């Protein structure tokens, strides 16, 4: 008990949230859960930390625990944009895209300037093969936040469905310029370059993707 108390006294709670967010980004959900649980010892009622914890449960396939946490937050707040977003993510994972769209619409009604919500709405429309609506939503996300590589990557995917390959390649160029370590963008660009006859450039992109995958795997081993 004394050791636990001593450790808690040396922890900076806000740093735990930042570290948990990074861990979630890199799919290290057990690590994120540990960090969030430690943070919640200091702030047991913190809504955002509890929702992040719910997302960790979701991505760890602990579906009942995730749903329970999201429900608790919605009941306590009477409606909270981030909770609606989390429920949309939940139903996306459960492959219920209609229900997911209902929740992300609720989130956007409360916070229409949130680029992340527009991005998820775009993904859900894409999954339902509504590519025109999906394109409009991802454009809104980019207008709100033009410096997010993921948004250009998603717009490229949608543009392929709209048969605009060169424009899609341009978006992947932008995505890679923002984040030169975005492996999937290199792979997607390689695929499109093959389709447009740029074979040498496509092979170079594949080599870049393979090099980055090896680098990321090495970094993951060191982190473990």
RAQUI-V523884 format. One record per residue. N is the residue number from 1. RES is the residue in three letters. PSI is psi in radians with two decimals (NA if undefined). OMEGA is omega in radians with two decimals (999 if undefined). BURIAL is b if it has 16 or more other C-alpha atoms within 10 Angstrom, else e. Layout:
n,res,psi,omega,burial
N,RES,PSI,OMEGA,BURIAL
N,RES,PSI,OMEGA,BURIAL
This chain:
n,res,psi,omega,burial
1,UNK,-0.74,3.13,e
2,UNK,-0.66,3.12,e
3,UNK,-0.77,3.12,e
4,UNK,-0.80,3.14,e
5,UNK,-0.74,3.13,e
6,UNK,-0.75,3.14,e
7,UNK,-0.71,3.14,e
8,UNK,-0.62,-3.13,e
9,UNK,-0.37,-3.13,e
10,UNK,-0.06,-3.09,e
11,UNK,2.47,3.01,e
12,UNK,1.88,-2.98,e
13,UNK,-0.77,-3.09,b
14,UNK,-0.56,3.10,e
15,UNK,-0.56,3.12,e
16,UNK,-0.71,3.12,b
17,UNK,-0.78,3.13,b
18,UNK,-0.78,-3.13,e
19,UNK,-0.65,3.11,e
20,UNK,-0.69,3.12,b
21,UNK,-0.73,3.09,b
22,UNK,-0.76,-3.13,e
23,UNK,-0.71,3.11,b
24,UNK,-0.72,3.13,b
25,UNK,-0.65,-3.12,e
26,UNK,0.32,3.03,e
27,UNK,0.47,3.10,e
28,UNK,1.31,-2.94,b
29,UNK,-0.59,3.10,b
30,UNK,-0.73,3.09,b
31,UNK,-0.76,3.13,e
32,UNK,-0.73,3.12,b
33,UNK,-0.74,3.12,b
34,UNK,-0.78,-3.13,e
35,UNK,-0.74,-3.12,b
36,UNK,-0.69,3.10,b
37,UNK,-0.67,3.09,b
38,UNK,-0.76,3.10,b
39,UNK,-0.73,-3.08,b
40,UNK,-0.27,2.99,b
41,UNK,-0.57,3.11,e
42,UNK,-0.70,-3.04,e
43,UNK,1.30,-3.02,e
44,UNK,-0.36,-3.12,e
45,UNK,0.09,-3.08,e
46,UNK,2.08,-3.02,e
47,UNK,-0.82,-3.06,b
48,UNK,-0.66,3.10,e
49,UNK,-0.68,3.13,b
50,UNK,-0.65,3.11,b
51,UNK,-0.69,3.06,b
52,UNK,-0.68,3.09,b
53,UNK,-0.71,3.10,b
54,UNK,-0.67,3.09,b
55,UNK,-0.67,3.07,b
56,UNK,-0.76,3.07,b
57,UNK,-0.78,-3.11,b
58,UNK,-0.87,-3.08,b
59,UNK,-0.28,3.03,b
60,UNK,0.12,3.13,e
61,UNK,0.48,3.00,e
62,UNK,1.27,-2.90,e
63,UNK,-0.70,-3.13,b
64,UNK,-0.73,3.14,e
65,UNK,-0.70,3.13,b
66,UNK,-0.87,-3.11,b
67,UNK,-0.70,3.14,b
68,UNK,-0.79,3.13,e
69,UNK,-0.77,-3.13,b
70,UNK,-0.70,3.10,b
71,UNK,-0.73,-3.14,e
72,UNK,-0.78,-3.12,e
73,UNK,-0.75,3.12,b
74,UNK,-0.71,3.13,b
75,UNK,-0.73,-3.11,e
76,UNK,-0.63,-3.03,e
77,UNK,-0.30,-3.07,e
78,UNK,0.28,-3.13,e
79,UNK,1.99,-3.07,e
80,UNK,2.22,-2.99,b
81,UNK,-0.79,-3.07,b
82,UNK,-0.54,3.09,b
83,UNK,-0.71,3.06,b
84,UNK,-0.71,3.10,b
85,UNK,-0.79,-3.14,b
86,UNK,-0.67,3.10,b
87,UNK,-0.62,3.07,b
88,UNK,-0.73,3.09,b
89,UNK,-0.71,3.13,b
90,UNK,-0.86,-3.08,b
91,UNK,-0.44,3.02,b
92,UNK,-0.81,3.12,b
93,UNK,-0.60,3.13,e
94,UNK,0.04,3.09,e
95,UNK,0.37,3.07,e
96,UNK,1.43,-2.99,e
97,UNK,-0.54,3.10,b
98,UNK,-0.82,3.14,e
99,UNK,-0.68,3.12,b
100,UNK,-0.74,3.12,b
101,UNK,-0.60,3.09,b
102,UNK,-0.77,-3.11,b
103,UNK,-0.67,3.14,b
104,UNK,-0.49,3.03,b
105,UNK,-0.72,3.08,b
106,UNK,-0.72,3.12,b
107,UNK,-0.75,-3.13,b
108,UNK,-0.53,3.08,b
109,UNK,-0.55,3.14,e
110,UNK,-0.48,-3.10,e
111,UNK,1.43,-3.05,e
112,UNK,-0.10,3.13,e
113,UNK,0.27,3.14,e
114,UNK,1.94,-3.08,b
115,UNK,-0.64,-3.13,b
116,UNK,-0.66,3.14,b
117,UNK,-0.73,3.10,b
118,UNK,-0.67,-3.13,b
119,UNK,-0.77,3.13,b
120,UNK,-0.71,3.09,b
121,UNK,-0.70,3.10,b
122,UNK,-0.75,3.13,b
123,UNK,-0.73,-3.12,b
124,UNK,-0.69,3.08,b
125,UNK,-0.67,3.09,b
126,UNK,-0.77,-3.13,b
127,UNK,-0.41,3.07,e
128,UNK,0.20,3.07,e
129,UNK,0.43,3.03,e
130,UNK,1.37,-2.95,e
131,UNK,-0.54,3.12,b
132,UNK,-0.82,3.10,e
133,UNK,-0.70,3.12,b
134,UNK,-0.73,3.12,b
135,UNK,-0.76,3.12,b
136,UNK,-0.68,-3.13,e
137,UNK,-0.73,3.14,b
138,UNK,-0.54,3.05,b
139,UNK,-0.69,3.10,b
140,UNK,-0.71,3.11,b
141,UNK,-0.71,-3.12,b
142,UNK,-0.64,3.08,b
143,UNK,-0.73,-3.13,e
144,UNK,-0.74,-3.13,b
145,UNK,1.60,-3.08,e
146,UNK,0.13,-3.06,e
147,UNK,0.39,-3.12,e
148,UNK,1.98,-3.07,b
149,UNK,-0.58,-3.10,b
150,UNK,-0.60,-3.08,b
151,UNK,-0.71,3.10,b
152,UNK,-0.63,3.08,b
153,UNK,-0.79,3.14,b
154,UNK,-0.67,3.13,b
155,UNK,-0.62,3.09,b
156,UNK,-0.76,3.13,b
157,UNK,-0.74,3.13,b
158,UNK,-0.71,-3.14,b
159,UNK,-0.57,3.08,b
160,UNK,-0.73,3.12,b
161,UNK,-0.42,3.10,b
162,UNK,0.18,3.09,e
163,UNK,0.69,3.09,e
164,UNK,1.29,-2.99,e
165,UNK,-0.77,-3.09,b
166,UNK,-0.66,3.08,e
167,UNK,-0.65,3.08,e
168,UNK,-0.74,3.09,b
169,UNK,-0.69,3.10,b
170,UNK,-0.70,3.11,e
171,UNK,-0.65,3.09,b
172,UNK,-0.62,3.03,b
173,UNK,-0.75,-3.13,b
174,UNK,-0.74,3.13,b
175,UNK,-0.78,-3.12,b
176,UNK,-0.57,3.11,b
177,UNK,-0.55,3.09,e
178,UNK,-0.73,-3.13,b
179,UNK,1.64,-3.11,e
180,UNK,-0.11,3.13,e
181,UNK,0.33,-3.11,b
182,UNK,1.58,-3.01,b
183,UNK,-0.83,-3.06,b
184,UNK,-0.53,3.11,b
185,UNK,-0.68,3.07,b
186,UNK,-0.75,-3.12,b
187,UNK,-0.76,3.14,b
188,UNK,-0.71,3.13,b
189,UNK,-0.65,3.09,b
190,UNK,-0.78,-3.14,b
191,UNK,-0.77,-3.11,b
192,UNK,-0.64,3.10,b
193,UNK,-0.62,3.04,b
194,UNK,-0.74,-3.11,e
195,UNK,-0.50,-3.14,e
196,UNK,0.12,3.04,e
197,UNK,0.14,3.13,e
198,UNK,1.23,-2.97,e
199,UNK,-0.83,-3.11,e
200,UNK,-0.76,3.13,e
201,UNK,-0.64,3.12,e
202,UNK,-0.76,3.13,b
203,UNK,-0.64,3.10,b
204,UNK,-0.68,3.09,e
205,UNK,-0.70,3.11,b
206,UNK,-0.70,3.08,b
207,UNK,-0.71,3.12,e
208,UNK,-0.73,3.13,b
209,UNK,-0.76,3.14,b
210,UNK,-0.70,3.12,e
211,UNK,-0.75,-3.13,e
212,UNK,-0.65,3.11,b
213,UNK,-0.72,3.09,b
214,UNK,-0.72,3.13,e
215,UNK,-0.80,-3.14,e
216,UNK,-0.67,3.11,e
217,UNK,-0.69,3.12,e
218,UNK,-0.73,3.12,e
219,UNK,-0.66,3.11,e
220,UNK,-0.70,3.10,e
221,UNK,-0.72,3.14,e
222,UNK,-0.67,-3.14,e
223,UNK,-0.60,3.14,e
224,UNK,NA,999,e
